[in-house]
Amino acid sequence: MKSGLEHLPEGKRRELAHVVETVRAGFAEAIALRTQPRFRAGLLLKIVLFGSYARGDWIEDPVGRYFSDYDLLVVVNHEDLTDIAEFWEATENRLLADLSAGTVLRTPVSLIYHSLEDVNDKLRLGRYFFMDILKDGVVLFEEPGFPFAEPMPLSREQALRETQDYFDDWFESADQFFQHGKDAHERGWNSKAAFEMHQAVERLYHCLFLVRTLWSPKSHNLNRLRDMAEELEPALKDVWPRTGRFEKRCYALLRDAYVKARYSPSYRISADELAWIAGRVRVLQDLVKRACEARIEDLARAA
């Protein structure tokens, strides 16, 4: 991995230094008063920049309202410490507040959390996502003495088999939720329809990640999944328009449906809003299917 940020403007380097400081301070606070030995011995081992800002091909498009995130892999010394709600929510909220203030941070931050053992297991299993981080990533912080494992690439036949299995399972699952959502919409069960549509979109994103990288983030956060999927497959940026008030409201209702459509009596979504969402889910479904089939065809030719 690389260790320098010379390819980034000075302002971006200052932002990333602030993000690293915030992540380290937030982790220290999260474990400071813990009494359990496994938490008291918790260590933040690495913070690694990956994705477009590591490669140097980030996008800042004020007209189209698309901005690349800082993608960061946070590595800790055991799996318990990857629980977002327990150890990282305060840090993420702090970074969001900094972004809203627009003084020390003007670029969105997307964090993923893994134990060192988990990352090394995935490297030994030939998971492209983590192998790419090793190839392109930039180390922003690390404790000495905790190296990553040597990657073990899959054979072409193994890669094809795993990729096809992921596509068959996840694309079908996404379509089932989509069909259930349309049925609920027709019956006037709007909140249920919104939840089913959310699940369809979530599964389509996971399908794309698994087919393209043999890995998928452990998240129900639609914003995070959308941003990561759009970086992986730029054609997906057109699925959710970011300009019109109606379109933005519909997406917000879909994003919130995972919790609010099931549990909040104040959640309301109209038939017209659901119809628009269903149309966009169909577009997403077609684009994901096309991208996944292209990946499978490439692997089949290689094999």
Beta strands, then each sheet from edge to edge (+ up, - down):
strand 1: 44-50
strand 2: 60-61
strand 3: 66-67
strand 4: 70-76
strand 5: 109-115
strand 6: 138-142
sheet 1: 5+ 4+ 1- 6+
sheet 2: 2+ 3-
end
